[in-house]
């Protein structure tokens, strides 16, 4: 079974394997589903709801409060922004050959395009009032007056001229005129686009997380398997453990070793629970929130042996770490998205990992020694099965762990390869390593990266004037021309609270220095921006938040980083405190 079936269900949708009946007796070819919806969005004058069919020749319009994400059969996704008008002109896909054609017209507004299988052959095309955009194996932000290539390449034709954009390049458009020469985007362009495509306050993407009924899941499984009562997630009886999985690459080997090490650490921390509280560090009961970053590597197997070299993408998302001193429990939830690299054939789109549990209805699977020493293994339900999900579907045979790196461990160059960077000596903010390897159908998914979480501040506590410099570190998982490893660098952010900006530098991260600007978002606790590297055409996208510290309610910060370059990917976190 191809991963495409799994991915469609995992987004809460099921792309078409049959034809759907639309109004009257006309038959229209279903090409995908609405995988996330915020009001108000319509298709052919009907209101779109999550899971709604999207068909050939469909016209989709959004209001100034609307947005919709479309997920196609070949794993292409389009996020249509507010005040937009998009028509699906042509969609043909042969899943056996992995080829097809996608053509759409953007009449107004903007969209974010993440290429699926069709884009790998260069047969994905978006027309606007100003230009025709061909997308090959990449991610693009497209509007009626601009095109930005976030990854891969985009060919832009207008006014009798053509330009080709590489990763991180931008062109401006004007009807009937040639595209502007490729170059960096305008200041804050990427930040503004990110904000536009994000859900607004109170918006949920059309459905509360976890609201899919078992009946709907079964119906989706029936359609995917073509068998009444069929299941795309396998038997409800736990499958026997698979044959030993050979290391995918050095990062996978590191994960396996780290899992063993962290398991030993957790066992050691179990002993700490027997020590009277007065002789250990304080053990507060609280919940930390923050970010994660890393790499996801997926391979397709057959007959218990590898049948592909796999696909790698960057992971970004949010982290929540709950510490329960009374129950001696830890629970970490890591949720986010996978941004595809050059090869996207097998990668999932979303993940929701849980390590440990603070609930009393399942095993804790972790240990809380003190505020500097805690960790947990995979969260399990009452039946001993993993509660983590990929593409909103269950996983099996999970191994992994999350651990906090205390100050002495973080300064060691060996175990986690934090290199020569000086780790943040943060008062309240904590960070660490996490990893998971699991199976789902014939896929093996390996996630490896870092997390950071702090004590939240409030918007009203962020200063309105003044300047402060924050210093700390960045640590990331890197894939460089097929080799995977960890790397770290020093982080600095000089924040001008009056201007709501920050001047950021990252030095010595995998022999590359980065510099750029971040800007406060509408909620002043959060900021985002992009940094340019001085080697390998590398770019770093950065998103973060202010956290509480001893020095003040906004005296620490943390966030995620996502790095792209020529044959280069990276994902990780940063942590810093005010000097």
C-alpha positions as CSV (number, residue, x, y, z in Angstrom):
1,X,0.0,0.0,0.0
2,X,1.3,3.4,-0.9
3,X,1.9,6.0,1.8
4,X,-0.5,8.4,0.0
5,X,-3.5,6.5,1.4
6,X,-2.1,6.8,4.9
7,X,-1.4,10.5,4.6
8,X,-4.8,11.4,3.4
9,X,-6.5,9.7,6.3
10,X,-3.9,11.1,8.7
11,X,-5.0,14.7,7.8
12,X,-8.5,13.8,8.7
13,X,-9.4,13.3,5.1
14,X,-9.6,10.6,2.4
15,X,-8.6,11.6,-1.1
16,X,-10.8,10.2,-3.8
17,X,-10.6,6.6,-5.1
18,X,-14.1,6.9,-6.5
19,X,-16.2,9.6,-8.1
20,X,-18.4,11.9,-6.0
21,X,-21.9,13.0,-6.9
22,X,-22.2,16.8,-6.9
23,X,-25.6,18.5,-7.1
24,X,-28.2,16.9,-9.4
25,X,-27.0,13.9,-11.4
26,X,-23.7,15.3,-12.7
27,X,-20.6,13.2,-11.8
28,X,-17.4,15.1,-11.0
29,X,-14.0,13.6,-10.4
30,X,-12.9,14.0,-6.8
31,X,-9.2,15.0,-6.6
32,X,-8.7,15.7,-3.0
33,X,-10.2,16.8,0.3
34,X,-10.4,19.9,2.5
35,X,-8.1,19.0,5.3
36,X,-8.4,22.2,7.3
37,X,-11.0,25.0,7.0
38,X,-11.5,28.3,8.8
39,X,-14.7,30.2,7.9
40,X,-15.5,31.5,5.5
41,X,-14.7,29.4,2.4
42,X,-16.9,28.2,-0.4
43,X,-16.5,25.8,-3.3
44,X,-18.9,26.3,-6.2
45,X,-21.0,28.4,-3.8
46,X,-21.3,25.7,-1.2
47,X,-19.7,26.2,2.2
48,X,-16.6,24.0,2.6
49,X,-16.3,21.9,5.8
50,X,-13.4,19.8,6.9
51,X,-13.3,16.5,4.9
52,X,-15.4,18.0,2.1
53,X,-14.6,16.7,-1.4
54,X,-12.7,18.9,-3.8
55,X,-13.4,18.1,-7.4
56,X,-12.0,18.7,-10.9
57,X,-13.0,22.2,-12.1
58,X,-13.8,23.2,-8.5
59,X,-13.7,27.0,-7.8
60,X,-12.8,27.8,-4.2
61,X,-13.3,31.3,-2.7
62,X,-12.5,32.7,0.7
63,X,-13.5,35.8,2.5
64,X,-11.3,38.1,4.5
65,X,-11.8,35.7,7.5
66,X,-11.5,32.5,5.5
67,X,-8.8,30.0,4.6
68,X,-8.7,26.4,3.5
69,X,-6.1,23.7,3.1
70,X,-6.5,21.2,0.2
71,X,-4.9,17.8,0.3
72,X,-4.6,16.1,-3.1
73,X,-4.3,12.4,-4.0
74,X,-0.6,12.7,-4.9
75,X,0.2,14.4,-1.5
76,X,0.3,17.9,-2.9
77,X,-1.2,20.5,-0.5
78,X,-2.4,24.0,-1.1
79,X,-3.3,26.5,1.7
80,X,-5.5,29.2,0.2
81,X,-5.3,32.4,2.1
82,X,-8.0,35.0,2.9
83,X,-9.7,37.0,0.1
84,X,-8.6,34.4,-2.5
85,X,-10.2,32.8,-5.6
86,X,-8.7,29.5,-6.9
87,X,-10.0,27.2,-9.6
88,X,-8.7,23.6,-10.1
89,X,-8.4,23.5,-13.9
90,X,-6.9,20.1,-14.4
91,X,-5.8,17.2,-12.1
92,X,-4.7,13.8,-13.3
93,X,-2.7,11.4,-11.3
94,X,-1.6,7.8,-11.7
95,X,-0.5,6.4,-8.3
96,X,1.1,3.4,-9.9
97,X,3.4,5.4,-12.1
98,X,3.7,8.3,-9.6
99,X,3.0,10.8,-12.4
100,X,0.3,13.2,-13.4
101,X,-0.6,16.8,-14.0
102,X,-1.9,19.6,-11.8
103,X,-3.1,23.0,-13.1
104,X,-4.9,25.7,-11.2
105,X,-5.7,29.4,-11.6
106,X,-5.4,31.9,-8.8
107,X,-7.7,34.7,-9.7
108,X,-6.9,36.8,-6.6
109,X,-5.3,36.4,-3.2
110,X,-2.5,34.1,-2.2
111,X,-1.7,30.4,-1.7
112,X,1.0,28.3,-0.2
113,X,1.9,25.3,-2.3
114,X,3.7,22.2,-1.0
115,X,4.6,19.9,-3.8
116,X,3.6,16.2,-3.8
117,X,4.5,13.5,-6.3
118,X,3.3,15.4,-9.4
119,X,5.7,18.3,-8.7
120,X,8.7,16.0,-8.9
121,X,8.2,15.7,-12.7
122,X,7.6,19.4,-13.1
123,X,4.0,19.0,-14.1
124,X,2.5,21.3,-11.4
125,X,1.4,24.8,-12.7
126,X,-0.3,27.7,-11.1
127,X,-1.6,30.6,-13.3
128,X,-2.2,34.0,-11.9
129,X,-3.4,37.3,-13.5
130,X,0.2,38.2,-13.8
131,X,2.2,35.0,-14.6
132,X,2.4,31.3,-15.0
133,X,4.3,29.5,-12.3
134,X,5.8,26.0,-12.8
135,X,6.8,24.3,-9.5
136,X,9.3,21.4,-9.3
137,X,9.6,19.4,-6.1
138,X,9.3,22.3,-3.8
139,X,7.4,24.8,-1.6
140,X,6.2,28.1,-3.0
141,X,4.3,31.2,-1.8
142,X,2.3,32.5,-4.7
143,X,0.3,35.7,-5.1
144,X,-1.0,37.8,-8.0
145,X,2.1,40.1,-7.6
146,X,4.8,37.8,-6.3
147,X,6.3,34.3,-6.2
148,X,8.7,33.1,-3.5
149,X,10.4,29.7,-3.7
150,X,10.8,28.4,-0.2
151,X,12.3,25.1,-1.4
152,X,13.0,23.4,-4.7
153,X,12.6,25.6,-7.8
154,X,9.9,27.6,-9.5
155,X,9.8,28.8,-13.1
156,X,7.9,32.1,-13.5
157,X,6.8,33.2,-17.0
158,X,5.3,36.7,-17.6
159,X,5.5,39.4,-20.2
160,X,7.4,37.2,-22.7
161,X,10.2,36.5,-20.2
162,X,11.1,33.7,-17.8
163,X,13.0,33.5,-14.5
164,X,13.9,30.5,-12.4
165,X,13.8,30.8,-8.6
166,X,16.0,28.7,-6.4
167,X,15.4,28.1,-2.7
168,X,14.9,31.4,-0.8
169,X,14.5,33.6,-4.0
170,X,11.7,36.0,-4.8
171,X,10.3,37.7,-7.9
172,X,7.9,40.6,-8.1
173,X,5.1,40.5,-10.8
174,X,3.1,43.1,-12.7
175,X,0.5,42.2,-15.3
176,X,2.1,42.2,-18.8
177,X,5.6,42.9,-17.5
178,X,8.6,40.6,-17.2
179,X,9.2,39.2,-13.7
180,X,11.8,41.1,-11.6
181,X,15.2,39.4,-11.4
182,X,15.4,36.7,-8.7
183,X,16.6,38.0,-5.4
184,X,15.9,37.9,-1.6
185,X,12.3,38.7,-0.6
186,X,11.4,42.2,0.8
187,X,11.9,42.7,4.6
188,X,9.4,40.8,6.7
189,X,7.8,39.2,3.6
190,X,8.1,35.6,4.8
191,X,6.9,36.6,8.3
192,X,3.9,38.4,6.9
193,X,3.0,35.4,4.8
194,X,3.3,33.0,7.7
195,X,1.0,35.2,9.7
196,X,-1.5,35.3,6.9
197,X,-1.7,31.6,6.5
198,X,-1.9,30.9,10.2
199,X,-5.3,30.3,11.9
200,X,-6.6,33.3,13.7
201,X,-7.6,33.3,17.4
202,X,-10.5,30.9,18.1
203,X,-10.0,29.1,14.7
204,X,-9.4,25.4,14.9
205,X,-9.0,24.4,11.3
206,X,-12.6,23.2,11.1
207,X,-12.5,20.5,13.8
208,X,-11.4,19.9,17.3
209,X,-8.3,17.7,17.5
210,X,-9.3,14.1,17.9
211,X,-12.9,14.6,16.9
212,X,-13.0,12.0,14.1
213,X,-15.5,9.3,15.0
214,X,-14.6,5.6,14.8
215,X,-17.3,5.3,12.1
216,X,-15.7,7.9,9.9
217,X,-12.3,6.3,10.4
218,X,-13.7,2.9,9.4
219,X,-15.4,4.4,6.3
220,X,-12.1,5.9,5.3
221,X,-10.4,2.6,5.8
222,X,-13.0,0.9,3.7
223,X,-12.4,3.3,0.8
224,X,-8.6,3.0,1.1
225,X,-8.6,-0.8,1.2
226,X,-11.6,-1.4,-1.1
227,X,-12.8,-4.0,1.5
228,X,-15.8,-3.6,3.9
229,X,-14.4,-3.7,7.4
230,X,-10.9,-3.3,6.0
231,X,-8.3,-1.5,8.2
232,X,-5.4,0.6,6.9
233,X,-3.9,0.4,10.4
234,X,-3.7,-3.3,10.6
235,X,-5.3,-5.8,13.0
236,X,-6.5,-4.6,16.3
237,X,-4.4,-7.4,17.8
238,X,-0.9,-6.1,18.4
239,X,1.5,-7.3,15.7
240,X,4.6,-9.2,16.6
241,X,7.7,-7.1,16.8
242,X,9.3,-6.7,13.4
243,X,12.7,-8.0,12.4
244,X,15.6,-5.9,13.7
245,X,15.9,-2.6,11.7
246,X,19.3,-1.9,10.3
247,X,20.5,1.7,11.0
248,X,19.2,4.1,8.4
249,X,22.1,6.5,8.8
250,X,24.3,7.9,11.4
251,X,21.4,9.9,13.0
252,X,19.4,6.7,13.4
253,X,22.4,5.1,15.0
254,X,22.7,8.1,17.3
255,X,19.0,7.8,18.1
256,X,19.3,4.1,19.1
257,X,22.3,4.9,21.4
258,X,20.5,8.0,22.8
259,X,17.4,5.9,23.5
260,X,19.6,3.4,25.5
261,X,21.3,6.2,27.3
262,X,18.1,8.0,28.2
263,X,16.5,4.8,29.4
264,X,19.5,4.4,31.7
265,X,19.1,8.0,32.8
266,X,15.4,7.5,33.6
267,X,16.2,4.4,35.6
268,X,18.7,6.4,37.6
269,X,16.2,9.1,38.2
270,X,13.8,6.5,39.5
271,X,16.2,6.1,42.4
272,X,16.2,9.8,43.0
273,X,12.5,9.6,43.8
274,X,13.4,7.6,46.9
275,X,15.6,10.4,48.2
276,X,14.0,12.9,50.7
277,X,13.0,16.1,48.9
278,X,15.2,18.3,51.2
279,X,18.4,16.8,49.7
280,X,17.5,17.2,46.0
281,X,16.9,20.3,43.9
282,X,13.3,21.8,44.0
283,X,10.8,19.7,42.0
284,X,8.0,22.1,41.0
285,X,4.7,20.9,39.6
286,X,4.1,23.0,36.5
287,X,3.6,22.9,32.7
288,X,6.2,24.3,30.4
289,X,5.5,25.3,26.8
290,X,7.7,25.9,23.8
291,X,9.0,24.5,20.5
292,X,10.7,21.6,18.8
293,X,12.9,21.1,15.8
294,X,14.6,18.2,14.1
295,X,14.6,15.8,11.2
296,X,12.1,13.1,10.1
297,X,13.4,10.2,8.0
298,X,11.0,7.6,6.5
299,X,11.7,4.5,4.6
300,X,9.4,2.0,2.8
301,X,10.2,-1.6,3.6
302,X,9.2,-4.9,2.0
303,X,9.7,-8.4,3.4
304,X,11.4,-7.0,6.5
305,X,14.2,-5.4,4.4
306,X,14.7,-1.9,3.1
307,X,13.4,-1.3,-0.4
308,X,14.3,2.4,-0.6
309,X,16.8,4.9,0.7
310,X,14.0,6.9,2.2
311,X,13.0,10.5,2.4
312,X,14.1,13.2,4.9
313,X,12.3,16.4,5.9
314,X,12.5,19.0,8.7
315,X,10.2,18.9,11.7
316,X,8.9,22.1,13.4
317,X,6.2,22.4,16.0
318,X,5.3,22.9,19.6
319,X,6.3,21.2,22.8
320,X,4.5,20.9,26.1
321,X,6.2,19.4,29.2
322,X,4.1,18.7,32.3
323,X,6.0,17.9,35.6
324,X,4.1,16.3,38.4
325,X,6.1,16.3,41.7
326,X,3.4,14.6,43.7
327,X,3.0,11.7,41.2
328,X,6.6,11.7,40.3
329,X,5.5,11.8,36.6
330,X,6.5,13.5,33.4
331,X,4.5,14.0,30.2
332,X,5.8,15.6,27.1
333,X,3.7,16.3,24.0
334,X,5.5,17.1,20.7
335,X,3.2,18.1,17.8
336,X,4.0,19.7,14.5
337,X,4.5,19.4,10.8
338,X,7.1,17.9,8.4
339,X,8.4,20.1,5.7
340,X,9.6,17.9,2.8
341,X,13.2,18.0,1.5
342,X,14.1,17.1,-2.1
343,X,12.6,13.6,-1.8
344,X,9.1,13.6,-0.4
345,X,7.9,10.2,-1.5
346,X,7.4,8.6,1.9
347,X,7.2,11.4,4.4
348,X,4.2,12.0,6.6
349,X,2.7,15.4,7.0
350,X,2.0,15.7,10.7
351,X,3.0,14.1,14.0
352,X,1.7,14.0,17.6
353,X,4.2,12.3,19.9
354,X,3.7,11.7,23.6
355,X,6.3,10.6,26.0
356,X,5.3,9.6,29.6
357,X,2.0,10.4,31.2
358,X,0.8,12.4,34.2
359,X,-2.5,10.6,34.1
360,X,-3.3,7.8,36.6
361,X,-5.0,5.5,34.0
362,X,-1.7,4.4,32.5
363,X,1.9,3.7,33.4
364,X,4.0,6.8,33.9
365,X,6.9,5.6,31.7
366,X,9.1,8.3,33.1
367,X,10.9,9.8,36.1
368,X,11.1,13.2,37.7
369,X,14.3,13.5,39.6
370,X,14.4,17.3,39.9
371,X,13.9,20.3,37.6
372,X,17.2,19.6,35.9
373,X,16.8,15.9,35.6
374,X,13.7,14.3,34.1
375,X,12.8,12.1,31.1
376,X,10.2,9.7,29.8
377,X,9.8,6.8,27.3
378,X,6.9,6.5,24.8
379,X,3.5,7.1,26.3
380,X,1.3,4.0,26.4
381,X,-2.5,3.6,26.8
382,X,-4.2,1.2,29.2
383,X,-3.6,-1.7,26.8
384,X,0.1,-1.0,26.5
385,X,-0.1,0.5,23.0
386,X,1.6,3.8,21.9
387,X,-0.6,6.8,22.2
388,X,1.6,8.8,19.7
389,X,0.2,9.2,16.2
390,X,1.6,10.1,12.8
391,X,-0.9,11.7,10.3
392,X,-3.5,11.3,13.1
393,X,-3.2,7.5,12.8
394,X,-1.8,5.0,15.4
395,X,1.8,3.8,15.2
396,X,3.3,0.5,16.4
397,X,6.6,-0.8,17.7
398,X,7.7,2.5,19.0
399,X,11.0,3.0,20.7
400,X,12.3,6.3,21.9
401,X,12.6,8.8,24.7
402,X,12.7,12.5,25.7
403,X,15.2,13.8,28.2
404,X,16.2,17.1,29.7
405,X,19.8,18.1,29.3
406,X,21.0,19.7,32.5
407,X,23.8,22.2,32.5
408,X,26.6,19.7,33.1
409,X,25.4,17.3,30.4
410,X,24.8,20.1,27.9
411,X,28.4,21.2,28.2
412,X,29.7,17.8,27.3
413,X,30.9,17.7,23.7
414,X,30.5,13.9,23.3
415,X,27.1,12.4,24.1
416,X,24.9,15.0,22.3
417,X,27.6,16.7,20.2
418,X,26.8,20.2,21.4
419,X,30.2,21.2,20.1
420,X,32.0,24.4,21.2
421,X,28.8,26.4,21.7
422,X,28.1,27.8,25.2
423,X,24.7,26.4,26.3
424,X,22.2,28.8,27.8
425,X,22.5,28.8,31.6
426,X,18.7,29.5,31.7
427,X,17.0,29.8,35.1
428,X,13.6,28.5,34.2
429,X,13.7,27.5,30.5
430,X,14.6,23.8,29.9
431,X,15.7,22.0,26.7
432,X,16.7,18.6,25.7
433,X,16.9,15.7,23.2
434,X,14.1,13.5,21.9
435,X,13.8,10.8,19.4
436,X,11.3,8.1,18.2
437,X,11.4,5.2,15.8
438,X,8.1,3.5,14.9
439,X,6.3,1.5,12.2
440,X,3.0,2.3,10.4
441,X,2.1,-0.1,7.6
442,X,5.3,-0.8,5.7
443,X,6.9,2.5,6.7
444,X,9.5,3.1,9.3
445,X,9.5,6.7,10.7
446,X,12.5,8.0,12.6
447,X,12.2,11.4,14.3
448,X,15.2,12.9,15.9
449,X,15.7,16.3,17.3
450,X,15.5,18.7,20.3
451,X,12.9,20.5,22.4
452,X,12.8,23.7,24.4
453,X,10.1,24.8,26.8
454,X,9.7,27.7,29.3
455,X,7.4,29.3,31.7
456,X,4.9,31.4,29.7
457,X,4.7,35.1,30.1
458,X,1.8,37.4,29.3
459,X,1.5,39.8,26.4
460,X,1.1,42.7,28.9
461,X,4.5,41.8,30.5
462,X,6.5,42.2,27.3
463,X,8.3,45.6,27.6
464,X,7.1,48.4,25.2
465,X,10.4,50.3,25.3
466,X,14.1,49.7,25.8
467,X,16.7,47.2,24.4
468,X,18.1,43.9,25.7
469,X,20.5,41.4,24.4
470,X,19.8,37.7,24.9
471,X,22.6,35.1,24.6
472,X,22.5,31.3,24.4
473,X,22.8,28.5,21.9
474,X,21.3,26.8,18.8
475,X,21.4,23.0,18.5
476,X,20.1,21.1,15.5
477,X,20.0,17.8,13.6
478,X,21.6,18.2,10.2
479,X,21.5,16.3,6.9
480,X,24.3,17.4,4.7
481,X,24.6,15.6,1.3
482,X,23.2,12.4,2.8
483,X,25.2,12.5,6.1
484,X,23.3,13.2,9.3
485,X,24.7,14.5,12.6
486,X,24.2,17.1,15.3
487,X,25.7,20.6,15.3
488,X,25.5,23.7,17.5
489,X,26.3,27.3,17.5
490,X,26.1,30.4,19.7
491,X,22.9,32.5,19.6
492,X,22.5,36.2,20.1
493,X,19.3,38.4,19.8
494,X,19.5,42.1,20.4
495,X,15.8,43.1,20.9
496,X,14.5,46.6,20.4
497,X,11.2,46.5,22.2
498,X,10.1,49.9,20.9
499,X,10.6,48.9,17.3
500,X,9.3,45.3,18.0
501,X,12.3,43.8,16.2
502,X,15.4,41.7,17.0
503,X,18.8,41.5,15.4
504,X,19.8,37.9,15.5
505,X,23.1,36.2,14.9
506,X,24.0,32.5,15.0
507,X,27.7,31.8,14.8
508,X,29.7,28.6,14.3
509,X,26.7,26.4,13.5
510,X,28.2,23.6,11.3
511,X,30.9,26.1,10.1
512,X,28.3,28.6,9.1
513,X,27.4,32.0,10.5
514,X,23.9,33.4,10.1
515,X,22.5,36.9,10.5
516,X,19.1,38.5,10.1
517,X,16.1,40.2,11.7
518,X,13.1,38.9,13.6
519,X,9.9,40.9,14.1
520,X,7.3,40.6,16.8
521,X,4.0,39.0,15.8
522,X,0.6,40.5,16.6
523,X,1.0,38.8,20.0
524,X,4.2,40.5,21.2
525,X,5.3,37.4,23.1
526,X,6.1,35.7,19.8
527,X,8.5,36.6,17.0
528,X,9.7,35.2,13.7
529,X,12.1,36.0,10.9
530,X,14.7,34.6,8.5
531,X,18.5,34.6,8.7
532,X,21.0,34.3,5.8
533,X,24.0,32.1,6.1
534,X,27.5,32.7,4.8
535,X,28.0,29.3,3.3
536,X,26.2,26.9,0.9
537,X,23.3,29.3,0.2
538,X,21.9,28.4,3.6
539,X,18.9,30.1,5.1
540,X,17.5,29.7,8.6
541,X,13.8,30.3,9.4
542,X,13.3,31.1,13.1
543,X,10.2,31.2,15.3
544,X,10.3,31.9,19.0
545,X,8.7,33.3,22.2
546,X,9.7,35.2,25.3
547,X,9.7,33.1,28.5
548,X,9.9,34.0,32.2
549,X,13.2,34.1,34.0
550,X,14.6,35.2,37.4
551,X,15.5,38.6,35.9
552,X,12.0,39.3,34.7
553,X,8.9,38.1,33.0
554,X,10.5,38.3,29.5
555,X,14.1,37.6,30.4
556,X,14.4,34.3,28.6
557,X,13.5,33.0,25.2
558,X,13.3,29.9,23.1
559,X,12.2,28.7,19.7
560,X,12.6,26.5,16.7
561,X,14.9,26.8,13.7
562,X,14.6,25.2,10.2
563,X,17.5,25.3,7.9
564,X,17.8,24.8,4.1
565,X,20.6,25.0,1.7
566,X,22.2,23.3,-1.3
567,X,21.8,19.5,-0.5
568,X,21.3,20.6,3.1
569,X,18.6,20.4,5.7
570,X,18.5,21.1,9.4
571,X,16.0,21.4,12.3
572,X,16.5,22.3,15.9
573,X,15.9,24.8,18.7
574,X,17.5,27.8,20.4
575,X,17.5,28.9,24.1
576,X,18.8,32.1,25.5
577,X,18.6,34.5,28.4
578,X,19.1,38.2,28.8
579,X,22.7,39.2,29.5
